[in-house]
Amino acid sequence: VWAGVGDGVWAGVRVGVRVGVGAGVRDGVWDGVWAGVWDGVRAGVRDGVGTNQAHLRVPIRYVRDRWSEYLPGQWGVDWQAWTSFFRDHVNLELDGDLWDRDRAYARASVHSGWWWPQRQAVVVADRPRILHVERTGEYAHRMHCPDGPAIAWADGYAQWYWHGTRVPEGLIAGTWSTADILREPNAEVRRCAIERIGWPEFVAAAGLTRVGETIADPGNAGHQLDLYDVPEQIYEQPVRVLICTNGTPERGGTRRSFGLTVPADIQTPLAAAAWGYGLRPDQYARLARRT
């Protein structure tokens, strides 16, 4: 189908349709779930063919070396949109039974994930039963779920994500302690864990050392600024964290406190807040938020 459609319309409308249909679907869905689903499939295939089993018809080497040659199933909906346009609206004629094959694949792919077609058998992955993403742009999404697996299958296999970063289940379940965070070797996972419990809570639990005195926030009347040293094992380079309050109320009317990392050589909360806006401390000190 690819060869037939490509040769038939390459010089005409292919580019426009592919950009208009493919880019939106691919950026909105494919990029958002790529890391989670693909990592899971890759790990599953590698684990499954890690040892040679004599009773298997398909040689282990073939599966191991060619597992990335697949049909995307439901993850390739942009392909189905693309081919159906030429099949049903342009009435493009292809040789043989290519359109019948395309329809058959489209019907089956609605109910499945990736396919690995071989000559005598086809390995078909199940669709996930749970899938959570968050929007990060007009056509961009990433895996995220704050209270459960971001993606899970019927057999119980699942993965947990915090704003696009794959994390252990315990981090999302809230069972991690401060000691667990400090022992975590991956800096990105450590950052996610702190975000999950909140910087103010982590500061109190970890006993971080305060830098300078607490001051009123000139740019956010009624709220304070605090600066703390951050243990070296939290990030891969020395930093300090400024604990401040969101200037805009949440939907429920509350204001969330959060931590902003700043260079380790900043000495005062005022200088840290000013640095975040690209200002000098004396400039930030004269700010007033419009109400």
DOLOVEX-570340 format. One record per residue (C-alpha): residue number from 1; residue in one letter; x, z, y. Coordinates in nm, 4 decimals, always signed. Example, Ala and Ser with C-alpha at 12.3 -4.5 7.8 and 13.67 -1.06 7.14 Angstrom:
2
<atom num="1" residu="A" c1="+1.2300" c3="+0.7800" c2="-0.4500"/>
<atom num="2" residu="S" c1="+1.3670" c3="+0.7140" c2="-0.1060"/>
! end
This chain:
291
<atom num="1" residu="V" c1="+0.0000" c3="+0.0000" c2="+0.0000"/>
<atom num="2" residu="W" c1="+0.2803" c3="+0.0883" c2="+0.2376"/>
<atom num="3" residu="A" c1="+0.4531" c3="-0.2437" c2="+0.1861"/>
<atom num="4" residu="G" c1="+0.1327" c3="-0.4427" c2="+0.2103"/>
<atom num="5" residu="V" c1="-0.0019" c3="-0.2734" c2="+0.5210"/>
<atom num="6" residu="G" c1="+0.3392" c3="-0.2549" c2="+0.6825"/>
<atom num="7" residu="D" c1="+0.4104" c3="-0.6230" c2="+0.6356"/>
<atom num="8" residu="G" c1="+0.0609" c3="-0.7202" c2="+0.7465"/>
<atom num="9" residu="V" c1="+0.0454" c3="-0.5345" c2="+1.0755"/>
<atom num="10" residu="W" c1="+0.4025" c3="-0.4347" c2="+1.1589"/>
<atom num="11" residu="A" c1="+0.4297" c3="-0.6581" c2="+1.4645"/>
<atom num="12" residu="G" c1="+0.0771" c3="-0.5841" c2="+1.5861"/>
<atom num="13" residu="V" c1="-0.1026" c3="-0.2546" c2="+1.6086"/>
<atom num="14" residu="R" c1="+0.0963" c3="-0.0424" c2="+1.3652"/>
<atom num="15" residu="V" c1="+0.3031" c3="+0.1409" c2="+1.6229"/>
<atom num="16" residu="G" c1="+0.0072" c3="+0.2266" c2="+1.8424"/>
<atom num="17" residu="V" c1="-0.2089" c3="+0.3526" c2="+1.5593"/>
<atom num="18" residu="R" c1="+0.0715" c3="+0.5505" c2="+1.3990"/>
<atom num="19" residu="V" c1="+0.1586" c3="+0.7199" c2="+1.7274"/>
<atom num="20" residu="G" c1="-0.2029" c3="+0.7912" c2="+1.8159"/>
<atom num="21" residu="V" c1="-0.3149" c3="+0.9120" c2="+1.4740"/>
<atom num="22" residu="G" c1="+0.0024" c3="+1.0176" c2="+1.3005"/>
<atom num="23" residu="A" c1="+0.1701" c3="+1.2150" c2="+1.5768"/>
<atom num="24" residu="G" c1="-0.1277" c3="+1.4374" c2="+1.6458"/>
<atom num="25" residu="V" c1="-0.1915" c3="+1.5214" c2="+1.2820"/>
<atom num="26" residu="R" c1="+0.1733" c3="+1.5541" c2="+1.1896"/>
<atom num="27" residu="D" c1="+0.2709" c3="+1.7738" c2="+1.4825"/>
<atom num="28" residu="G" c1="-0.0435" c3="+1.9815" c2="+1.4645"/>
<atom num="29" residu="V" c1="-0.0519" c3="+2.0429" c2="+1.0895"/>
<atom num="30" residu="W" c1="+0.2641" c3="+1.9248" c2="+0.9185"/>
<atom num="31" residu="D" c1="+0.5194" c3="+2.0994" c2="+1.1391"/>
<atom num="32" residu="G" c1="+0.3102" c3="+2.4139" c2="+1.1455"/>
<atom num="33" residu="V" c1="+0.3087" c3="+2.4647" c2="+0.7691"/>
<atom num="34" residu="W" c1="+0.6239" c3="+2.2776" c2="+0.6696"/>
<atom num="35" residu="A" c1="+0.8528" c3="+2.5777" c2="+0.6432"/>
<atom num="36" residu="G" c1="+0.6141" c3="+2.7925" c2="+0.4443"/>
<atom num="37" residu="V" c1="+0.4717" c3="+2.5452" c2="+0.1981"/>
<atom num="38" residu="W" c1="+0.7895" c3="+2.3445" c2="+0.1556"/>
<atom num="39" residu="D" c1="+1.0065" c3="+2.6502" c2="+0.0989"/>
<atom num="40" residu="G" c1="+0.7609" c3="+2.7731" c2="-0.1602"/>
<atom num="41" residu="V" c1="+0.7449" c3="+2.4431" c2="-0.3449"/>
<atom num="42" residu="R" c1="+1.1201" c3="+2.3992" c2="-0.3331"/>
<atom num="43" residu="A" c1="+1.1802" c3="+2.7487" c2="-0.4662"/>
<atom num="44" residu="G" c1="+0.9187" c3="+2.7023" c2="-0.7374"/>
<atom num="45" residu="V" c1="+1.0639" c3="+2.3743" c2="-0.8584"/>
<atom num="46" residu="R" c1="+1.4173" c3="+2.5078" c2="-0.8562"/>
<atom num="47" residu="D" c1="+1.3172" c3="+2.8226" c2="-1.0450"/>
<atom num="48" residu="G" c1="+1.1161" c3="+2.6210" c2="-1.2948"/>
<atom num="49" residu="V" c1="+1.3967" c3="+2.3805" c2="-1.3821"/>
<atom num="50" residu="G" c1="+1.6849" c3="+2.6205" c2="-1.3481"/>
<atom num="51" residu="T" c1="+1.7481" c3="+2.6250" c2="-1.7229"/>
<atom num="52" residu="N" c1="+1.7311" c3="+2.3356" c2="-1.9639"/>
<atom num="53" residu="Q" c1="+1.4399" c3="+2.3510" c2="-2.2091"/>
<atom num="54" residu="A" c1="+1.4675" c3="+2.1204" c2="-2.5088"/>
<atom num="55" residu="H" c1="+1.0941" c3="+2.0837" c2="-2.5607"/>
<atom num="56" residu="L" c1="+1.0340" c3="+1.9223" c2="-2.2213"/>
<atom num="57" residu="R" c1="+0.9782" c3="+1.5467" c2="-2.2279"/>
<atom num="58" residu="V" c1="+1.1067" c3="+1.4925" c2="-1.8727"/>
<atom num="59" residu="P" c1="+1.4816" c3="+1.5619" c2="-1.8501"/>
<atom num="60" residu="I" c1="+1.5607" c3="+1.8669" c2="-1.6401"/>
<atom num="61" residu="R" c1="+1.8240" c3="+1.6718" c2="-1.4497"/>
<atom num="62" residu="Y" c1="+1.5658" c3="+1.4161" c2="-1.3410"/>
<atom num="63" residu="V" c1="+1.3263" c3="+1.6803" c2="-1.2096"/>
<atom num="64" residu="R" c1="+1.6052" c3="+1.8738" c2="-1.0409"/>
<atom num="65" residu="D" c1="+1.7537" c3="+1.5710" c2="-0.8698"/>
<atom num="66" residu="R" c1="+1.4292" c3="+1.3934" c2="-0.7732"/>
<atom num="67" residu="W" c1="+1.1864" c3="+1.6772" c2="-0.6906"/>
<atom num="68" residu="S" c1="+1.1863" c3="+1.5713" c2="-0.3231"/>
<atom num="69" residu="E" c1="+1.0305" c3="+1.2336" c2="-0.4106"/>
<atom num="70" residu="Y" c1="+0.6631" c3="+1.3195" c2="-0.3774"/>
<atom num="71" residu="L" c1="+0.3222" c3="+1.2194" c2="-0.2490"/>
<atom num="72" residu="P" c1="+0.1947" c3="+1.4690" c2="+0.0087"/>
<atom num="73" residu="G" c1="-0.1680" c3="+1.5084" c2="-0.1043"/>
<atom num="74" residu="Q" c1="-0.3723" c3="+1.6919" c2="+0.1576"/>
<atom num="75" residu="W" c1="-0.0604" c3="+1.7354" c2="+0.3718"/>
<atom num="76" residu="G" c1="-0.0533" c3="+1.3601" c2="+0.4232"/>
<atom num="77" residu="V" c1="-0.3924" c3="+1.3199" c2="+0.5900"/>
<atom num="78" residu="D" c1="-0.2310" c3="+1.1128" c2="+0.8646"/>
<atom num="79" residu="W" c1="-0.1383" c3="+0.8575" c2="+0.5976"/>
<atom num="80" residu="Q" c1="-0.4983" c3="+0.8379" c2="+0.4759"/>
<atom num="81" residu="A" c1="-0.6249" c3="+0.7989" c2="+0.8327"/>
<atom num="82" residu="W" c1="-0.3718" c3="+0.5231" c2="+0.8887"/>
<atom num="83" residu="T" c1="-0.4456" c3="+0.3200" c2="+0.5758"/>
<atom num="84" residu="S" c1="-0.8245" c3="+0.3643" c2="+0.5960"/>
<atom num="85" residu="F" c1="-0.8214" c3="+0.2186" c2="+0.9471"/>
<atom num="86" residu="F" c1="-0.6792" c3="-0.1089" c2="+0.8205"/>
<atom num="87" residu="R" c1="-0.8843" c3="-0.1018" c2="+0.5013"/>
<atom num="88" residu="D" c1="-1.2278" c3="-0.0230" c2="+0.6495"/>
<atom num="89" residu="H" c1="-1.2107" c3="-0.1438" c2="+1.0108"/>
<atom num="90" residu="V" c1="-0.9504" c3="-0.4188" c2="+1.0269"/>
<atom num="91" residu="N" c1="-1.0510" c3="-0.5486" c2="+0.6812"/>
<atom num="92" residu="L" c1="-0.6896" c3="-0.6195" c2="+0.6015"/>
<atom num="93" residu="E" c1="-0.6530" c3="-0.7980" c2="+0.2671"/>
<atom num="94" residu="L" c1="-0.3857" c3="-0.6780" c2="+0.0260"/>
<atom num="95" residu="D" c1="-0.2785" c3="-0.8275" c2="-0.3052"/>
<atom num="96" residu="G" c1="-0.4171" c3="-0.7001" c2="-0.6340"/>
<atom num="97" residu="D" c1="-0.5801" c3="-0.3589" c2="-0.6612"/>
<atom num="98" residu="L" c1="-0.3780" c3="-0.1824" c2="-0.3899"/>
<atom num="99" residu="W" c1="-0.6864" c3="-0.0802" c2="-0.1913"/>
<atom num="100" residu="D" c1="-0.8504" c3="+0.0566" c2="-0.5078"/>
<atom num="101" residu="R" c1="-0.5408" c3="+0.2650" c2="-0.5705"/>
<atom num="102" residu="D" c1="-0.5431" c3="+0.3825" c2="-0.2118"/>
<atom num="103" residu="R" c1="-0.9083" c3="+0.4952" c2="-0.2374"/>
<atom num="104" residu="A" c1="-0.8444" c3="+0.6736" c2="-0.5666"/>
<atom num="105" residu="Y" c1="-0.5480" c3="+0.8590" c2="-0.4215"/>
<atom num="106" residu="A" c1="-0.7471" c3="+0.9504" c2="-0.1082"/>
<atom num="107" residu="R" c1="-1.0301" c3="+1.1005" c2="-0.3187"/>
<atom num="108" residu="A" c1="-0.7929" c3="+1.3008" c2="-0.5344"/>
<atom num="109" residu="S" c1="-0.5631" c3="+1.4145" c2="-0.2535"/>
<atom num="110" residu="V" c1="-0.8499" c3="+1.5939" c2="-0.0771"/>
<atom num="111" residu="H" c1="-0.8391" c3="+1.8520" c2="-0.3562"/>
<atom num="112" residu="S" c1="-0.4644" c3="+1.8857" c2="-0.4075"/>
<atom num="113" residu="G" c1="-0.1303" c3="+1.9568" c2="-0.2493"/>
<atom num="114" residu="W" c1="+0.1899" c3="+1.7659" c2="-0.3253"/>
<atom num="115" residu="W" c1="+0.2182" c3="+1.5258" c2="-0.6214"/>
<atom num="116" residu="W" c1="+0.5239" c3="+1.4391" c2="-0.8299"/>
<atom num="117" residu="P" c1="+0.4213" c3="+1.1201" c2="-1.0145"/>
<atom num="118" residu="Q" c1="+0.6169" c3="+1.0214" c2="-1.3257"/>
<atom num="119" residu="R" c1="+0.5553" c3="+0.7397" c2="-1.5720"/>
<atom num="120" residu="Q" c1="+0.3722" c3="+0.9527" c2="-1.8293"/>
<atom num="121" residu="A" c1="+0.2455" c3="+1.2446" c2="-1.6246"/>
<atom num="122" residu="V" c1="+0.1807" c3="+1.3636" c2="-1.2714"/>
<atom num="123" residu="V" c1="+0.2640" c3="+1.7149" c2="-1.1540"/>
<atom num="124" residu="V" c1="+0.0081" c3="+1.8206" c2="-0.8924"/>
<atom num="125" residu="A" c1="+0.0365" c3="+2.1324" c2="-0.6778"/>
<atom num="126" residu="D" c1="-0.2696" c3="+2.3392" c2="-0.5951"/>
<atom num="127" residu="R" c1="-0.3953" c3="+2.3691" c2="-0.2394"/>
<atom num="128" residu="P" c1="-0.3357" c3="+2.7052" c2="-0.0719"/>
<atom num="129" residu="R" c1="-0.6387" c3="+2.9331" c2="-0.0620"/>
<atom num="130" residu="I" c1="-0.5217" c3="+3.1065" c2="+0.2577"/>
<atom num="131" residu="L" c1="-0.3545" c3="+2.9406" c2="+0.5552"/>
<atom num="132" residu="H" c1="-0.3074" c3="+3.0960" c2="+0.8997"/>
<atom num="133" residu="V" c1="-0.1271" c3="+2.9319" c2="+1.1918"/>
<atom num="134" residu="E" c1="-0.1097" c3="+2.9941" c2="+1.5635"/>
<atom num="135" residu="R" c1="-0.1057" c3="+2.7304" c2="+1.8331"/>
<atom num="136" residu="T" c1="+0.2135" c3="+2.6955" c2="+2.0335"/>
<atom num="137" residu="G" c1="+0.1452" c3="+2.3678" c2="+2.2159"/>
<atom num="138" residu="E" c1="-0.0968" c3="+2.0804" c2="+2.2431"/>
<atom num="139" residu="Y" c1="-0.0101" c3="+1.9497" c2="+1.8969"/>
<atom num="140" residu="A" c1="+0.2188" c3="+2.2273" c2="+1.7766"/>
<atom num="141" residu="H" c1="+0.1442" c3="+2.5164" c2="+1.5444"/>
<atom num="142" residu="R" c1="+0.3446" c3="+2.7646" c2="+1.3435"/>
<atom num="143" residu="M" c1="+0.2748" c3="+3.0003" c2="+1.0567"/>
<atom num="144" residu="H" c1="+0.1551" c3="+3.3461" c2="+1.1634"/>
<atom num="145" residu="C" c1="-0.0699" c3="+3.6242" c2="+1.0391"/>
<atom num="146" residu="P" c1="-0.0413" c3="+3.9815" c2="+1.1710"/>
<atom num="147" residu="D" c1="-0.2276" c3="+4.1550" c2="+0.8873"/>
<atom num="148" residu="G" c1="-0.1775" c3="+3.9599" c2="+0.5649"/>
<atom num="149" residu="P" c1="-0.0138" c3="+3.6556" c2="+0.4054"/>
<atom num="150" residu="A" c1="+0.0042" c3="+3.3497" c2="+0.6266"/>
<atom num="151" residu="I" c1="-0.0244" c3="+3.1285" c2="+0.3195"/>
<atom num="152" residu="A" c1="-0.1302" c3="+3.2101" c2="-0.0364"/>
<atom num="153" residu="W" c1="-0.2298" c3="+3.0277" c2="-0.3532"/>
<atom num="154" residu="A" c1="-0.4844" c3="+3.1073" c2="-0.6231"/>
<atom num="155" residu="D" c1="-0.2178" c3="+3.2317" c2="-0.8662"/>
<atom num="156" residu="G" c1="-0.1190" c3="+3.5101" c2="-0.6247"/>
<atom num="157" residu="Y" c1="+0.1968" c3="+3.3533" c2="-0.4832"/>
<atom num="158" residu="A" c1="+0.2057" c3="+3.4161" c2="-0.1086"/>
<atom num="159" residu="Q" c1="+0.4350" c3="+3.4143" c2="+0.1939"/>
<atom num="160" residu="W" c1="+0.4226" c3="+3.6255" c2="+0.5072"/>
<atom num="161" residu="Y" c1="+0.5088" c3="+3.4959" c2="+0.8551"/>
<atom num="162" residu="W" c1="+0.5408" c3="+3.6562" c2="+1.1961"/>
<atom num="163" residu="H" c1="+0.5209" c3="+3.3966" c2="+1.4758"/>
<atom num="164" residu="G" c1="+0.6878" c3="+3.1289" c2="+1.2650"/>
<atom num="165" residu="T" c1="+0.9503" c3="+3.3471" c2="+1.0957"/>
<atom num="166" residu="R" c1="+0.9182" c3="+3.4186" c2="+0.7257"/>
<atom num="167" residu="V" c1="+0.9301" c3="+3.7949" c2="+0.6673"/>
<atom num="168" residu="P" c1="+0.8924" c3="+4.0380" c2="+0.3736"/>
<atom num="169" residu="E" c1="+0.5438" c3="+4.1566" c2="+0.2814"/>
<atom num="170" residu="G" c1="+0.6207" c3="+4.5160" c2="+0.3775"/>
<atom num="171" residu="L" c1="+0.6938" c3="+4.4173" c2="+0.7354"/>
<atom num="172" residu="I" c1="+0.3414" c3="+4.2798" c2="+0.7802"/>
<atom num="173" residu="A" c1="+0.1821" c3="+4.5578" c2="+0.5729"/>
<atom num="174" residu="G" c1="+0.3308" c3="+4.8169" c2="+0.8108"/>
<atom num="175" residu="T" c1="+0.5288" c3="+5.0033" c2="+0.5459"/>
<atom num="176" residu="W" c1="+0.8687" c3="+4.9476" c2="+0.7036"/>
<atom num="177" residu="S" c1="+1.0405" c3="+5.2489" c2="+0.8572"/>
<atom num="178" residu="T" c1="+1.2949" c3="+5.2492" c2="+1.1372"/>
<atom num="179" residu="A" c1="+1.5652" c3="+5.2834" c2="+0.8708"/>
<atom num="180" residu="D" c1="+1.4328" c3="+4.9738" c2="+0.6953"/>
<atom num="181" residu="I" c1="+1.4576" c3="+4.7788" c2="+1.0207"/>
<atom num="182" residu="L" c1="+1.8124" c3="+4.8926" c2="+1.0871"/>
<atom num="183" residu="R" c1="+1.9185" c3="+4.8033" c2="+0.7302"/>
<atom num="184" residu="E" c1="+1.7684" c3="+4.4522" c2="+0.7418"/>
<atom num="185" residu="P" c1="+2.0622" c3="+4.2029" c2="+0.7438"/>
<atom num="186" residu="N" c1="+1.8704" c3="+3.9170" c2="+0.9091"/>
<atom num="187" residu="A" c1="+1.8624" c3="+3.9482" c2="+1.2888"/>
<atom num="188" residu="E" c1="+1.5493" c3="+3.7355" c2="+1.3249"/>
<atom num="189" residu="V" c1="+1.3594" c3="+3.9471" c2="+1.0725"/>
<atom num="190" residu="R" c1="+1.4745" c3="+4.2643" c2="+1.2504"/>
<atom num="191" residu="R" c1="+1.3393" c3="+4.1297" c2="+1.5778"/>
<atom num="192" residu="C" c1="+1.0061" c3="+4.0471" c2="+1.4139"/>
<atom num="193" residu="A" c1="+0.9827" c3="+4.3949" c2="+1.2648"/>
<atom num="194" residu="I" c1="+1.0323" c3="+4.5557" c2="+1.6058"/>
<atom num="195" residu="E" c1="+0.7741" c3="+4.3270" c2="+1.7628"/>
<atom num="196" residu="R" c1="+0.5360" c3="+4.4181" c2="+1.4814"/>
<atom num="197" residu="I" c1="+0.5476" c3="+4.7921" c2="+1.5535"/>
<atom num="198" residu="G" c1="+0.6099" c3="+4.7522" c2="+1.9284"/>
<atom num="199" residu="W" c1="+0.9231" c3="+4.8229" c2="+2.1301"/>
<atom num="200" residu="P" c1="+0.7997" c3="+5.1524" c2="+2.2831"/>
<atom num="201" residu="E" c1="+0.7247" c3="+5.2891" c2="+1.9353"/>
<atom num="202" residu="F" c1="+1.0595" c3="+5.1680" c2="+1.8032"/>
<atom num="203" residu="V" c1="+1.2479" c3="+5.3209" c2="+2.0963"/>
<atom num="204" residu="A" c1="+1.0911" c3="+5.6587" c2="+2.0244"/>
<atom num="205" residu="A" c1="+1.1405" c3="+5.6397" c2="+1.6469"/>
<atom num="206" residu="A" c1="+1.4989" c3="+5.5137" c2="+1.6644"/>
<atom num="207" residu="G" c1="+1.6048" c3="+5.7545" c2="+1.9396"/>
<atom num="208" residu="L" c1="+1.7594" c3="+5.4834" c2="+2.1568"/>
<atom num="209" residu="T" c1="+1.9820" c3="+5.5937" c2="+2.4443"/>
<atom num="210" residu="R" c1="+1.8320" c3="+5.5546" c2="+2.7905"/>
<atom num="211" residu="V" c1="+2.0342" c3="+5.3665" c2="+3.0531"/>
<atom num="212" residu="G" c1="+1.9703" c3="+5.4758" c2="+3.4117"/>
<atom num="213" residu="E" c1="+1.6602" c3="+5.6581" c2="+3.5294"/>
<atom num="214" residu="T" c1="+1.2978" c3="+5.5625" c2="+3.4822"/>
<atom num="215" residu="I" c1="+1.1686" c3="+5.3876" c2="+3.7959"/>
<atom num="216" residu="A" c1="+0.8374" c3="+5.2574" c2="+3.9254"/>
<atom num="217" residu="D" c1="+0.8042" c3="+4.8820" c2="+3.8758"/>
<atom num="218" residu="P" c1="+0.8040" c3="+4.7191" c2="+4.2238"/>
<atom num="219" residu="G" c1="+0.6428" c3="+4.4062" c2="+4.0848"/>
<atom num="220" residu="N" c1="+0.3732" c3="+4.5881" c2="+3.8852"/>
<atom num="221" residu="A" c1="+0.2265" c3="+4.8799" c2="+4.0800"/>
<atom num="222" residu="G" c1="+0.1328" c3="+5.1861" c2="+3.8772"/>
<atom num="223" residu="H" c1="+0.3729" c3="+5.1101" c2="+3.5917"/>
<atom num="224" residu="Q" c1="+0.7297" c3="+5.2024" c2="+3.5057"/>
<atom num="225" residu="L" c1="+1.0539" c3="+5.0411" c2="+3.3962"/>
<atom num="226" residu="D" c1="+1.2909" c3="+5.1891" c2="+3.1351"/>
<atom num="227" residu="L" c1="+1.6203" c3="+5.0492" c2="+3.0074"/>
<atom num="228" residu="Y" c1="+1.7760" c3="+5.1359" c2="+2.6695"/>
<atom num="229" residu="D" c1="+2.0842" c3="+5.0546" c2="+2.4678"/>
<atom num="230" residu="V" c1="+2.0060" c3="+4.8666" c2="+2.1468"/>
<atom num="231" residu="P" c1="+2.2008" c3="+4.9405" c2="+1.8258"/>
<atom num="232" residu="E" c1="+2.4452" c3="+4.6660" c2="+1.7366"/>
<atom num="233" residu="Q" c1="+2.2738" c3="+4.5912" c2="+1.4049"/>
<atom num="234" residu="I" c1="+1.9483" c3="+4.4856" c2="+1.5733"/>
<atom num="235" residu="Y" c1="+2.0840" c3="+4.1668" c2="+1.7291"/>
<atom num="236" residu="E" c1="+2.3899" c3="+3.9595" c2="+1.6570"/>
<atom num="237" residu="Q" c1="+2.5314" c3="+4.0346" c2="+2.0032"/>
<atom num="238" residu="P" c1="+2.5205" c3="+4.3393" c2="+2.2331"/>
<atom num="239" residu="V" c1="+2.2015" c3="+4.3641" c2="+2.4401"/>
<atom num="240" residu="R" c1="+1.9867" c3="+4.6172" c2="+2.6158"/>
<atom num="241" residu="V" c1="+1.6085" c3="+4.6271" c2="+2.6186"/>
<atom num="242" residu="L" c1="+1.3859" c3="+4.6702" c2="+2.9211"/>
<atom num="243" residu="I" c1="+1.0545" c3="+4.8404" c2="+2.8401"/>
<atom num="244" residu="C" c1="+0.7913" c3="+4.7211" c2="+3.0852"/>
<atom num="245" residu="T" c1="+0.4165" c3="+4.6663" c2="+3.1080"/>
<atom num="246" residu="N" c1="+0.2303" c3="+4.3390" c2="+3.1105"/>
<atom num="247" residu="G" c1="+0.1125" c3="+4.2553" c2="+3.4610"/>
<atom num="248" residu="T" c1="-0.2059" c3="+4.0950" c2="+3.3238"/>
<atom num="249" residu="P" c1="-0.4682" c3="+4.3008" c2="+3.1359"/>
<atom num="250" residu="E" c1="-0.5552" c3="+4.2066" c2="+2.7775"/>
<atom num="251" residu="R" c1="-0.9081" c3="+4.0931" c2="+2.6936"/>
<atom num="252" residu="G" c1="-1.0052" c3="+4.4517" c2="+2.6247"/>
<atom num="253" residu="G" c1="-0.8825" c3="+4.5629" c2="+2.9675"/>
<atom num="254" residu="T" c1="-0.5678" c3="+4.7406" c2="+2.8453"/>
<atom num="255" residu="R" c1="-0.2121" c3="+4.6508" c2="+2.9420"/>
<atom num="256" residu="R" c1="+0.0457" c3="+4.6074" c2="+2.6684"/>
<atom num="257" residu="S" c1="+0.3945" c3="+4.7552" c2="+2.6904"/>
<atom num="258" residu="F" c1="+0.6687" c3="+4.5369" c2="+2.5504"/>
<atom num="259" residu="G" c1="+1.0470" c3="+4.5036" c2="+2.5384"/>
<atom num="260" residu="L" c1="+1.2576" c3="+4.2338" c2="+2.7011"/>
<atom num="261" residu="T" c1="+1.6186" c3="+4.1952" c2="+2.5937"/>
<atom num="262" residu="V" c1="+1.8732" c3="+4.1665" c2="+2.8754"/>
<atom num="263" residu="P" c1="+2.2547" c3="+4.1390" c2="+2.8862"/>
<atom num="264" residu="A" c1="+2.4393" c3="+4.4524" c2="+2.7806"/>
<atom num="265" residu="D" c1="+2.6285" c3="+4.4797" c2="+3.1111"/>
<atom num="266" residu="I" c1="+2.3129" c3="+4.5394" c2="+3.3183"/>
<atom num="267" residu="Q" c1="+2.3211" c3="+4.8987" c2="+3.4378"/>
<atom num="268" residu="T" c1="+1.9764" c3="+4.9802" c2="+3.5788"/>
<atom num="269" residu="P" c1="+1.6089" c3="+4.9057" c2="+3.4979"/>
<atom num="270" residu="L" c1="+1.5688" c3="+4.7452" c2="+3.8419"/>
<atom num="271" residu="A" c1="+1.8595" c3="+4.5084" c2="+3.7808"/>
<atom num="272" residu="A" c1="+1.7186" c3="+4.4249" c2="+3.4366"/>
<atom num="273" residu="A" c1="+1.3751" c3="+4.3371" c2="+3.5766"/>
<atom num="274" residu="A" c1="+1.5331" c3="+4.1335" c2="+3.8549"/>
<atom num="275" residu="W" c1="+1.7491" c3="+3.9459" c2="+3.6028"/>
<atom num="276" residu="G" c1="+1.4365" c3="+3.8431" c2="+3.4137"/>
<atom num="277" residu="Y" c1="+1.3051" c3="+3.6671" c2="+3.7254"/>
<atom num="278" residu="G" c1="+1.6390" c3="+3.5230" c2="+3.8312"/>
<atom num="279" residu="L" c1="+1.6516" c3="+3.7526" c2="+4.1364"/>
<atom num="280" residu="R" c1="+1.8885" c3="+4.0076" c2="+4.2827"/>
<atom num="281" residu="P" c1="+1.7851" c3="+4.3739" c2="+4.2470"/>
<atom num="282" residu="D" c1="+1.7223" c3="+4.4048" c2="+4.6227"/>
<atom num="283" residu="Q" c1="+1.4927" c3="+4.0999" c2="+4.6104"/>
<atom num="284" residu="Y" c1="+1.2925" c3="+4.2340" c2="+4.3170"/>
<atom num="285" residu="A" c1="+1.2624" c3="+4.5722" c2="+4.4875"/>
<atom num="286" residu="R" c1="+1.0657" c3="+4.4067" c2="+4.7704"/>
<atom num="287" residu="L" c1="+0.8151" c3="+4.2312" c2="+4.5413"/>
<atom num="288" residu="A" c1="+0.4461" c3="+4.3110" c2="+4.5479"/>
<atom num="289" residu="R" c1="+0.2011" c3="+4.1740" c2="+4.2897"/>
<atom num="290" residu="R" c1="-0.1081" c3="+4.0062" c2="+4.4317"/>
<atom num="291" residu="T" c1="-0.4263" c3="+4.1782" c2="+4.3106"/>
! end
